[in-house]
Amino acid sequence: MEDKSIREIADELHKGGWIIALLGAVAMFARLLLSSDKHSLMGWIRFITAGGITGVLVYFALFNVMIDPMLKSVLYSISGAIAPELFELVIGRIKRKLF
């Protein structure tokens, strides 16, 4: 299978891939509901947004990977649920490289 251009992938995201952002955001929302940690409204919004963004990033990473669609949807949801840890890991590595 040939690789699709960024434009084609963006068109696919626009047609129905936006649901991926919803999967990541819902997974993060569920995690916050199950957590005993207290967060402000702004914290909830930040975490849920991070879950959606992470879901979309994983969507782009797995776009041409040939695996079962159900497994892909599980990966999108899990990535959304662990978004804060992923962001902390990436930011920590960037800081270590720069400073």
Secondary structure by P-SEA (a helix, b strand, c coil): cccccaaaaaaaaaaccaaaaaaaaaaaaaaaaaccccccaaaaaaaaaaaaaaaaaaaaaaccccccaaaaaaaaaaaaaaaaaaaaaaaaaaaaacc
